[in-house]
Amino acid sequence: MSKLKLLQDSTAADKAWMTEVRNVFGERDAGMARFHGRATGEPGTRLRELYDCYVKARDAYEAQ
């Protein structure tokens, strides 16, 4: 897979995750939740599913 495709996948996963973070924490607190480690969600939640997808895509990009 090309580095560009991996970057696009990572960016899309980040956007999807952050949309859910904003839904859960609100627009005002979303950034702080992300950077303070509170935006990972509980196992079995949509937030956790999107977080896990983001981490997988980010790690694939960084491995290239």
C-alpha positions in Angstrom: 0.0 0.0 0.0 1.3 3.5 -0.8 2.4 5.9 1.8 -0.2 8.4 0.4 -3.0 5.8 0.8 -1.9 5.1 4.4 -1.9 8.8 5.2 -5.4 9.2 3.7 -6.7 6.2 5.7 -5.1 7.6 8.9 -6.6 11.0 8.3 -10.1 9.6 7.6 -9.9 7.5 10.7 -8.8 10.5 12.8 -11.7 12.6 11.5 -14.3 9.8 12.2 -12.9 9.3 15.7 -12.9 13.0 16.5 -16.4 13.4 15.2 -17.5 10.8 17.8 -15.3 12.5 20.5 -17.2 15.8 19.8 -20.5 13.9 20.1 -19.5 12.4 23.4 -17.6 15.2 25.1 -19.0 18.3 23.3 -17.3 20.7 21.0 -15.7 22.6 23.8 -14.1 19.7 25.6 -13.3 17.4 22.7 -9.7 18.5 22.2 -8.9 18.3 25.9 -10.4 14.8 26.1 -8.3 13.7 23.2 -5.0 15.0 24.5 -5.6 14.0 28.1 -6.3 10.4 27.2 -10.0 10.4 28.0 -11.3 10.0 24.4 -10.5 6.4 24.0 -13.9 5.1 25.1 -14.9 2.0 27.1 -14.6 -1.4 25.4 -17.6 -2.1 23.3 -18.5 1.5 22.7 -18.6 3.2 19.3 -15.9 5.6 20.6 -13.6 2.7 21.4 -14.2 1.2 18.0 -13.3 4.4 16.2 -10.3 5.0 18.4 -9.0 1.5 17.7 -9.4 2.1 14.0 -7.6 5.3 14.2 -4.7 3.8 16.1 -4.4 0.9 13.6 -4.4 3.3 10.7 -1.9 5.7 12.4 0.4 2.9 13.2 0.3 1.5 9.7 1.2 4.9 8.3 4.0 5.5 10.8 5.5 2.0 10.1 6.2 3.0 6.5 
